[in-house]
Amino acid sequence: MGYRNFVPAVWSESIERELERTLVFAQDCNRQYEGDVKKAGDSVRILAVGKPTVTSTTDPEIALGKAENIEDTAVTMKIRQIAYYNYKVDDIDKRQCVGNVMDSLSKETTEEMGNVVDRYIADLAKDPMALKDSPDAYVVNKDNILSKIDDALRRLYENDVNPMSEIVLTVSPRFYMLLKQAYFALSTDNVKLMENGRVGRYGNVQIKMSNNIAVDKGGNELLMLRTKRAIAYVNPLTHTEAYRPEEGFCDAIKGFMLFDAKIVRPKEMIVLNVKYS
């Protein structure tokens, strides 16, 4: 049977590598918790601590009072999203020898898996924890688009986000074309910027483009301006295997990916609530 000569480990690793290049939203998430989860239903508790009070004095005799109790908060992130596929091919042996059909199947699979993950992360813009720059959608055009980005940036800075932090704005093609009109020379490093949907810079903000932007019920776009710590993303397990179905004369490939994402630093993300005239 053809599937006996198929090496699922090799294809699985290829899918994972391709998936990393496909992802746009997930690429700019905090992934430090990935090693803490192993199976669906597992969860990770993410602790955040407050800032201690710092007092200055000119008195060399420092009288310490009772030690301050620093408040902390915790967010529980459950890992329960599963993306999967299951399809058949005529003859894996022949298809591996003639042309690059397996290569093409791998790319098509990883692109669709990447879209599933990115749409899920993009939809976190609708989460009640997400801070919008305006309760109602406003019209953007080439005359006001830069000032709207500046307003959202100001709110990030007022939330104590370090201006030197890596900040990413993920936009739709329509928003990007307006931005291009307003600020034509985004960057000269076009080759590097075009990888993974990166299309330019505005000040210290990296601009990325995606077709997976979240849209609310009114058709308004919800664009994320955020640091790479705002959203936690985990993908602890990707599995692929070939098998021989009982029915028919064919081989088949099935696989799944376990993942999830959550807003863990809401003050480090502002959602631009935009529409077009």
SVG drawing of the C-alpha trace seen along z (x, -y; Angstrom):
<svg xmlns="http://www.w3.org/2000/svg" viewBox="-25 -65 47 67">
<polyline fill="none" stroke="black" stroke-width="0.4" points="0.0,0.0 1.3,-3.4 0.8,-4.9 3.4,-2.5 6.1,-4.3 4.8,-7.7 6.8,-9.3 4.2,-11.3 6.9,-12.8 8.6,-14.5 5.4,-15.9 4.3,-17.0 7.5,-18.9 7.1,-20.5 3.5,-21.6 4.7,-23.1 7.5,-25.1 5.2,-26.2 2.6,-27.2 5.0,-29.5 5.5,-31.4 1.8,-31.5 0.6,-33.0 0.3,-36.8 -1.7,-37.4 -0.2,-34.5 3.4,-35.6 3.1,-38.7 1.8,-36.9 3.4,-35.9 4.3,-32.1 6.2,-31.6 3.5,-29.4 3.5,-26.8 5.5,-24.3 3.1,-24.2 0.2,-22.6 0.0,-19.1 -3.6,-18.2 -7.0,-19.6 -8.6,-20.9 -5.4,-21.8 -5.1,-25.3 -2.3,-27.7 -2.7,-30.3 -0.9,-33.5 0.1,-35.7 0.6,-39.5 2.0,-41.5 1.4,-45.1 4.0,-47.8 5.5,-48.5 5.5,-52.0 8.8,-53.7 9.5,-56.5 12.3,-59.1 13.7,-60.9 16.7,-63.0 16.7,-61.7 19.6,-59.2 17.6,-57.6 15.1,-55.6 12.3,-54.4 10.6,-51.4 7.0,-50.8 5.0,-47.7 5.9,-45.9 3.6,-46.7 1.2,-44.1 1.6,-44.0 -1.6,-43.1 -1.5,-40.6 -4.0,-39.3 -4.2,-36.0 -5.7,-35.0 -6.6,-31.4 -6.0,-30.4 -7.7,-27.1 -6.4,-25.2 -9.4,-23.8 -9.3,-24.8 -8.7,-22.0 -8.3,-22.5 -8.2,-19.2 -8.3,-17.8 -9.0,-14.4 -8.7,-13.8 -7.8,-11.0 -5.3,-10.8 -5.1,-8.4 -1.7,-6.9 0.9,-8.5 3.8,-6.6 3.0,-7.7 2.2,-11.3 5.5,-11.5 7.4,-10.4 5.5,-12.5 5.5,-16.2 5.3,-17.8 1.7,-17.0 2.5,-16.1 4.4,-19.4 1.4,-21.3 -1.0,-19.4 1.2,-20.4 1.2,-24.0 -2.6,-24.1 -3.2,-22.4 -0.9,-24.7 -2.4,-27.8 -5.9,-26.8 -4.8,-25.8 -3.0,-29.2 -6.2,-31.0 -8.1,-29.2 -5.6,-30.2 -5.3,-33.8 -9.1,-34.3 -9.5,-33.0 -6.8,-35.5 -8.2,-38.3 -11.6,-37.8 -10.2,-38.5 -10.8,-42.2 -14.4,-41.5 -13.6,-40.3 -15.0,-42.4 -11.4,-42.8 -10.3,-44.5 -10.1,-48.3 -11.5,-50.2 -10.3,-53.6 -13.9,-54.6 -17.2,-53.1 -18.6,-53.8 -17.0,-53.1 -15.6,-56.2 -14.8,-56.8 -11.1,-56.7 -9.7,-58.3 -6.2,-59.4 -6.6,-62.7 -7.3,-61.4 -5.8,-57.9 -2.4,-58.9 -4.0,-61.0 -6.2,-58.0 -3.2,-55.8 -1.5,-58.5 -4.5,-58.7 -4.4,-54.9 -0.7,-55.0 -1.1,-57.8 -3.5,-55.6 -1.0,-52.8 1.7,-55.1 -0.7,-56.5 -1.2,-52.9 2.5,-52.8 3.5,-50.9 7.2,-51.6 7.6,-53.7 10.5,-51.4 8.4,-48.3 7.7,-46.3 4.3,-47.5 2.3,-46.0 -0.8,-47.2 -2.5,-44.6 -4.7,-46.1 -6.9,-45.1 -5.8,-45.7 -8.3,-48.6 -6.9,-50.3 -3.4,-49.8 -4.1,-51.4 -5.4,-54.5 -2.3,-54.4 -0.1,-54.2 -1.8,-57.3 -1.2,-59.2 2.3,-58.0 3.8,-56.8 7.4,-55.9 6.7,-53.5 10.0,-51.7 12.8,-51.0 13.4,-47.5 10.5,-46.0 11.9,-42.5 12.1,-41.9 8.9,-43.7 6.8,-41.6 7.5,-38.4 4.5,-37.1 2.3,-40.0 4.6,-42.8 4.1,-45.8 5.8,-48.7 6.4,-50.9 4.9,-54.1 7.3,-55.5 8.0,-52.6 4.9,-50.7 5.2,-47.7 2.3,-47.5 1.1,-44.1 -1.7,-43.2 -4.1,-40.3 -7.5,-39.3 -8.5,-37.8 -9.3,-41.1 -12.2,-40.9 -15.5,-42.5 -18.4,-43.4 -22.1,-42.9 -22.2,-46.2 -19.4,-45.3 -16.9,-47.6 -13.3,-46.5 -11.6,-46.0 -7.9,-46.5 -5.4,-45.5 -2.7,-47.9 -0.7,-45.9 2.6,-44.9 3.7,-41.3 2.8,-40.7 -0.9,-41.6 -2.1,-38.2 -0.8,-34.8 -0.9,-32.1 -0.1,-28.4 0.2,-25.6 1.4,-22.7 0.6,-19.9 0.5,-19.3 -0.1,-15.8 -0.3,-14.3 -0.6,-10.7 -1.4,-8.6 -3.8,-5.7 -5.7,-3.3 -9.5,-3.8 -11.6,-0.6 -13.7,-1.8 -12.4,-2.4 -8.8,-2.0 -7.0,-5.0 -4.7,-6.4 -5.7,-9.2 -4.1,-11.8 -5.5,-13.2 -4.2,-15.5 -5.0,-18.1 -3.5,-21.1 -4.2,-22.0 -4.1,-25.7 -5.7,-28.6 -5.2,-32.3 -6.2,-34.9 -5.8,-38.6 -3.5,-38.6 -2.4,-42.3 -5.4,-44.3 -3.7,-47.6 -1.2,-46.8 -3.7,-46.6 -6.0,-49.2 -8.6,-48.2 -9.2,-50.7 -12.9,-50.7 -13.1,-51.8 -15.3,-52.0 -15.1,-53.5 -17.1,-56.1"/>
</svg>
